[in-house]
């Protein structure tokens, strides 16, 4: 049932500022419009109480926990108003529901203690509740449950997961997840899928929070809407008993400005990957010539700019027309992790001694694989690859062609023009660069292998075989 009338777009969340309360700014002055939440005294009271409690919580928390509390408050706002409280029109018949949501949020905040020293206990966030009890030996029993009514979503989004987790050498507790209300797989196909692609539920303390990561097996059904189990949870009452060590990334989490930085700060594994990238990037630059250094810096800046939007892009994916407003936190975290791992694959696997064209080539938004054509005896090479425009899944180039080398160039009749330039490989470099020449008209026709893009123009770096790279939008 739709409780709120809001005019907004599917991607509103990507542009939300990284701040929290108050939800509504109900200032003194002229009497508010009847449709405004500020016309309801109880809503105004609850809003002010929530704001006051958030102020006390963040003031007493460490910087990382305080930042994540503010993010959690934004996520609550999204479940309440679809992200635009200032433009909300609240119908008279819907005010009871709004009061109930605000009252429940206030009760949750009053129970929160922004510190953590033990896993056992109850943990909460704007979406779900985690209950952890001690089991046999060093095992822990975990139950994660919750129901969320989202604006413009016809059904209540529910999740229910259980697992027995045990400590590992990497500092995480982990174990296979199962649906909370289902003792056995539903059918043989689901059993086979779970066996072949087992899921895992992972838990670890991070500063004053509990970090939960759910990697689902194929065809698992833990939630009625896209999975939002992955996330940061906050201790309530008895669970809070001290402070946990924080795995810090390469940047200062106090100044985290974007959702990708917030997510990296919240997750010890992502923070570790971020540190690894920073170290590899510094070390890699040292061994390159000045020209290649400049190219790699350009590519690193391009990757960093694209990474900034990955988490928010997948958290509320525009292409999911039915449930874009649900927090797709599990898949968003997974995509961000893939991007970080892929960057490590490029930097750690840079093949700076490569001669010729054969091999894997990677850039922040393009890739190509070049191999000798099977059964060819005239030096023909097979070329497959593509380019994507940031995170626009509709704008891309894809090619699969054959070509021959002439000098430092690899030409084909129906594919891009490839050329060696020092250590790097250029793709369609002959096309005008309209990103640097805004007034230049593109005189050449768009190639057949591109959709909504002028060309596959890119600069790629050689990567050794077997490296894990992230070649996709």
C-alpha positions in Angstrom: 0.0 0.0 0.0 1.4 3.4 -0.9 1.5 5.6 2.2 3.3 8.6 0.7 2.9 10.7 -2.4 6.3 11.6 -3.7 7.5 13.0 -7.1 11.0 11.7 -7.5 13.2 9.6 -9.9 14.7 6.1 -9.5 18.2 7.5 -9.1 17.5 10.1 -6.4 19.6 8.3 -3.9 22.8 8.6 -6.0 22.7 12.4 -5.3 21.7 12.4 -1.7 24.2 14.3 0.6 26.1 12.2 3.1 24.2 13.7 6.1 21.5 12.6 8.5 18.8 14.2 10.6 16.6 16.2 11.0 14.1 14.5 8.6 11.9 17.6 8.2 12.9 21.2 8.9 9.7 22.4 10.6 10.5 26.0 11.4 8.3 28.5 13.1 6.4 31.0 10.9 3.3 30.8 8.8 1.0 27.9 9.4 2.2 24.9 7.2 0.1 23.5 4.4 -2.3 20.8 5.5 -0.5 18.2 3.4 2.8 19.0 5.1 4.2 16.6 7.9 4.8 19.8 9.9 1.1 20.2 10.2 1.0 17.2 12.5 2.2 17.9 16.1 3.0 14.3 16.9 5.1 13.9 13.8 7.0 17.1 14.6 7.6 15.9 18.2 8.9 12.5 17.0 11.1 14.1 14.4 12.7 16.5 17.0 13.2 13.6 19.4 14.9 11.5 16.7 17.1 14.4 15.8 18.1 14.9 19.5 18.9 11.2 20.0 20.9 11.1 16.8 22.9 14.1 18.0 23.7 12.3 21.3 24.6 9.0 19.7 27.0 10.5 17.1 28.6 12.7 19.7 29.5 9.7 21.9 30.6 7.4 19.1 33.9 7.0 17.4 34.3 8.8 14.0 33.6 5.7 11.9 30.6 4.6 13.9 29.2 8.2 13.9 29.5 8.4 10.1 27.7 5.0 9.7 25.0 6.0 12.1 24.3 9.0 9.9 24.2 6.7 6.8 21.7 4.4 8.6 19.5 7.5 9.3 19.5 8.3 5.6 18.5 4.7 4.8 15.7 5.0 7.3 14.6 8.3 5.6 14.5 6.4 2.3 12.1 3.8 3.7 10.0 6.6 5.0 9.9 9.2 2.3 11.7 7.8 -0.8 14.6 10.2 -0.2 12.9 13.6 -0.5 11.4 14.6 2.8 11.2 18.3 1.8 8.9 17.5 -1.1 6.7 15.0 0.8 3.0 15.4 0.8 1.4 13.4 3.6 -2.2 12.5 3.2 -4.4 12.7 6.3 -5.2 9.0 6.2 -1.5 8.1 6.0 -0.3 10.0 9.0 -0.9 7.2 11.4 1.6 5.0 9.5 4.1 7.8 9.5 3.8 8.2 13.2 4.3 4.5 13.8 7.4 4.4 11.7 8.9 7.4 13.5 8.0 6.0 16.9 9.6 2.7 16.0 12.8 4.5 14.8 13.0 6.5 18.0 12.6 3.4 20.1 15.4 1.7 18.1 17.7 4.7 18.5 17.1 4.9 22.2 18.2 1.2 22.5 21.3 1.7 20.5 24.7 1.9 22.1 27.4 3.0 19.6 30.2 0.8 20.7 30.9 -3.0 20.5 33.1 -5.4 22.3 31.4 -8.8 21.9 29.4 -10.4 19.0 26.8 -12.1 21.1 23.7 -9.9 21.6 21.2 -8.0 19.6 22.2 -5.6 16.7 19.9 -3.4 14.7 19.8 -1.0 11.7 17.1 0.8 9.8 16.2 -2.4 7.9 16.8 -5.6 10.0 17.7 -7.1 13.4 20.5 -9.5 14.1 20.4 -11.8 17.1 23.6 -13.7 18.0 23.9 -16.4 20.7 26.8 -18.6 21.7 26.8 -22.1 20.5 29.0 -25.2 21.0 32.7 -24.5 21.3 33.6 -21.2 19.5 30.5 -21.3 17.2 27.8 -18.6 17.2 24.2 -19.0 16.2 22.9 -16.1 14.1 19.3 -15.1 13.1 18.6 -12.1 10.9 15.0 -10.9 10.4 13.1 -7.9 9.4 10.2 -6.3 7.5 10.3 -3.0 5.6 7.5 -1.1 4.0 9.0 0.9 1.2 7.2 3.8 -0.6 5.9 2.8 -4.0 6.4 -0.9 -3.3 3.3 -2.9 -3.2 4.6 -5.6 -0.9 6.4 -5.6 2.4 10.1 -6.5 1.9 11.0 -9.3 4.3 14.3 -11.1 5.1 15.0 -14.1 7.3 18.4 -15.8 7.5 20.0 -18.2 10.0 23.5 -19.6 10.2 26.0 -21.2 12.5 29.2 -19.3 12.1 32.7 -20.1 13.3 35.9 -17.9 13.5 38.4 -18.1 10.7 42.0 -17.1 10.3 41.0 -13.9 8.4 39.3 -12.4 11.5 35.7 -13.1 10.2 33.1 -15.5 11.6 31.6 -17.4 8.7 29.1 -20.2 7.9 26.6 -21.4 5.4 23.3 -19.5 5.5 19.8 -20.9 5.3 16.3 -19.4 5.1 15.0 -18.9 8.6 11.7 -20.6 8.0 12.9 -23.5 5.9 14.8 -26.5 7.2 15.5 -28.1 3.8 16.0 -27.0 0.2 12.7 -26.7 -1.7 13.7 -29.1 -4.4 16.5 -31.1 -5.9 17.5 -28.3 -8.3 17.9 -25.9 -5.4 19.9 -28.4 -3.5 22.2 -28.9 -6.4 22.6 -25.2 -6.9 23.4 -24.7 -3.2 26.0 -27.5 -3.3 27.7 -26.1 -6.5 27.7 -22.5 -5.4 27.5 -22.4 -1.6 26.6 -19.2 0.1 28.3 -17.8 3.1 27.3 -15.4 5.9 30.2 -13.5 7.4 30.4 -11.4 10.6 33.0 -9.1 12.0 33.3 -6.2 14.4 34.3 -2.9 12.9 34.8 0.0 15.3 31.5 0.3 17.2 29.5 -1.7 14.7 28.8 -5.2 13.5 29.6 -5.8 9.8 27.5 -8.5 8.1 28.1 -9.7 4.6 25.8 -12.2 2.9 27.0 -14.0 -0.2 24.0 -15.9 -1.5 24.0 -19.2 -3.3 22.3 -19.5 -6.6 18.5 -19.5 -6.4 18.6 -18.8 -2.6 15.5 -17.0 -1.3 16.4 -15.3 1.9 14.4 -12.1 1.1 11.1 -11.4 -0.6 12.8 -8.5 -2.4 16.4 -8.1 -3.5 18.7 -8.9 -0.6 19.4 -6.2 1.9 21.0 -8.4 4.6 24.5 -7.1 4.0 25.1 -4.0 6.0 26.2 -2.3 9.2 24.4 -3.0 12.5 24.5 -1.3 15.9 24.6 -2.8 19.3 21.6 -2.5 21.7 21.9 -2.7 25.5 23.8 -5.8 26.7 25.7 -6.3 23.4 27.6 -3.1 23.9 30.7 -3.5 26.2 33.7 -1.8 24.8 35.4 -1.0 21.6 36.6 -3.1 18.7 39.6 -2.6 16.5 39.0 -0.8 13.2 40.5 -1.8 9.8 41.1 1.6 8.3 41.4 2.2 4.6 44.0 4.4 2.8 41.9 7.6 3.4 40.5 9.2 6.5 37.0 8.0 7.2 36.3 11.2 9.1 36.2 12.9 5.7 34.3 10.2 3.8 32.1 12.1 1.3 30.7 9.5 -1.1 28.7 6.3 -0.6 31.6 4.1 -1.8 33.9 5.6 0.8 31.3 5.0 3.5 30.9 1.4 2.4 34.7 0.9 2.4 35.0 2.3 5.9 32.2 0.1 7.1 33.7 -3.2 5.9 37.1 -4.5 7.1 37.6 -6.5 3.9 36.9 -3.6 1.6 39.2 -1.4 3.7 42.0 -4.0 3.3 41.5 -4.0 -0.5 41.6 -0.2 -0.6 44.9 -0.2 1.3 46.3 -2.8 -1.1 45.3 -0.7 -4.1 47.0 2.4 -2.6 50.3 0.5 -2.0 50.3 -1.3 -5.4 49.6 2.0 -7.2 52.6 3.7 -5.5 54.9 0.8 -6.1 53.8 0.4 -9.8 54.4 4.0 -10.6 58.0 3.8 -9.4 58.9 1.2 -12.0 57.3 2.9 -15.0 58.8 5.4 -17.4 57.4 9.0 -17.3 55.1 8.5 -20.3 53.5 5.4 -18.9 53.2 6.9 -15.4 51.1 9.7 -16.9 48.8 7.2 -18.7 48.4 5.2 -15.5 47.6 8.3 -13.5 44.9 9.2 -16.1 43.5 5.6 -15.8 43.5 5.7 -12.0 41.6 9.0 -12.0 39.1 7.5 -14.4 38.7 4.4 -12.2 38.4 6.5 -9.0 35.7 8.7 -10.6 33.7 5.6 -11.8 34.1 3.8 -8.4 32.6 6.8 -6.6 29.2 5.9 -8.1 29.3 2.1 -8.1 27.8 1.5 -4.7 24.9 4.0 -5.0 24.3 2.9 -8.6 23.7 -0.8 -7.6 22.1 0.1 -4.2 19.0 1.4 -6.0 19.4 0.1 -9.6 17.4 2.1 -12.1 16.7 -0.9 -14.3 14.8 -2.7 -11.5 11.5 -1.1 -12.1 9.6 -3.1 -9.4 12.0 -2.8 -6.5 14.6 -0.2 -7.2 13.7 1.6 -4.0 14.7 -1.5 -1.9 18.2 -1.4 -0.6 20.1 -3.9 -2.8 22.9 -3.7 -0.3 24.3 -7.3 -0.9 24.7 -6.8 -4.6 26.0 -3.2 -4.3 28.7 -4.3 -1.9 29.5 -7.2 -4.2 30.0 -4.9 -7.2 32.1 -2.5 -5.2 34.3 -5.4 -4.1 34.6 -6.6 -7.7 35.8 -3.2 -8.7 38.4 -3.1 -6.0 39.6 -6.6 -6.7 39.8 -5.8 -10.4 41.9 -2.8 -9.8 44.3 -4.9 -7.8 44.4 -7.4 -10.7 45.5 -4.7 -13.1 48.1 -3.1 -10.8 49.5 -6.3 -9.4 49.4 -8.1 -12.8 50.8 -5.3 -15.0 52.9 -7.1 -17.7 55.4 -4.3 -18.3 57.6 -6.6 -20.4 55.0 -7.6 -23.0 56.1 -7.4 -26.6 53.6 -7.4 -29.5 49.8 -7.6 -29.2 48.9 -11.1 -27.9 47.5 -11.2 -24.4 44.9 -9.5 -22.1 44.6 -5.7 -22.0 42.7 -3.7 -19.4 41.7 -0.1 -18.7 39.3 1.3 -16.2 36.4 1.2 -18.7 37.5 -1.0 -21.5 39.2 -4.4 -22.2 40.5 -6.5 -25.0 41.8 -10.1 -25.4 44.0 -10.9 -28.3 44.9 -14.4 -29.3 46.3 -16.2 -32.4 43.4 -17.3 -34.5 42.8 -21.0 -34.4 44.2 -22.9 -37.4 45.3 -19.7 -39.0 48.8 -19.9 -40.6 49.1 -16.3 -41.9 49.5 -14.5 -38.6 45.8 -13.6 -38.2 44.8 -12.6 -34.6 41.4 -12.9 -32.9 40.3 -9.8 -31.0 37.4 -9.7 -28.5 36.6 -6.8 -26.1 34.6 -3.8 -25.4 34.1 -0.5 -23.7 31.4 0.9 -21.4 30.5 4.5 -20.6 30.8 4.8 -16.8 27.9 3.0 -15.3 25.5 3.6 -18.2 24.6 0.0 -19.1 23.0 1.1 -22.4 26.1 2.8 -23.7 28.8 0.4 -24.8 30.9 -1.0 -27.6 31.5 -4.7 -28.1 33.7 -6.3 -30.8 34.7 -9.8 -31.8 36.8 -9.7 -35.0 40.0 -10.9 -36.7 42.9 -8.7 -37.8 46.5 -8.6 -38.9 49.5 -6.6 -37.7 51.0 -3.9 -39.9 53.8 -2.1 -38.2 52.7 -1.2 -34.7 49.0 -1.4 -35.7 46.5 -4.2 -35.7 43.8 -3.7 -38.4 40.5 -5.4 -39.1 37.6 -4.8 -41.5 34.8 -4.8 -38.9 36.5 -4.0 -35.6 38.4 -1.2 -33.9 41.9 0.0 -34.9 44.4 -1.1 -32.3 48.0 0.2 -31.9 50.9 -0.1 -29.6 52.0 3.1 -27.9 54.9 2.4 -25.6 53.8 -0.1 -23.0 50.1 0.5 -23.7 47.6 -0.4 -26.4 45.3 2.3 -27.9 41.8 1.5 -29.3 40.3 3.7 -32.0 42.8 6.5 -31.1 42.1 8.2 -34.5 38.7 9.3 -33.4 38.4 13.0 -32.2 38.4 13.4 -28.5 35.2 15.4 -27.7 35.8 15.2 -24.0 38.8 17.6 -24.4 37.4 19.5 -27.5 33.9 20.4 -26.6 33.2 22.3 -29.8 34.5 19.7 -32.2 31.9 17.9 -34.3 32.5 14.2 -34.8 32.9 13.9 -38.5 33.2 10.1 -38.5 30.2 7.8 -38.3 29.6 5.8 -35.2 31.1 2.3 -35.7 28.7 -0.6 -35.9 30.1 -2.3 -32.8 29.1 0.7 -30.6 25.7 1.6 -29.1 25.1 5.1 -27.8 28.8 5.7 -27.9 30.9 7.5 -30.6 33.7 5.0 -30.5 35.6 2.4 -28.4 38.4 4.9 -27.9 40.5 3.8 -24.9 44.0 3.2 -23.6 44.7 -0.3 -22.2 47.4 -1.8 -20.1 48.9 -5.3 -20.5 47.9 -7.7 -17.8 49.4 -11.1 -17.1 47.4 -14.3 -17.6 45.4 -15.5 -14.7 44.9 -12.2 -12.9 41.5 -11.4 -11.6 40.2 -8.4 -13.4 36.9 -6.6 -13.5 36.0 -6.2 -17.1 32.4 -5.0 -17.2 30.0 -2.2 -16.3 
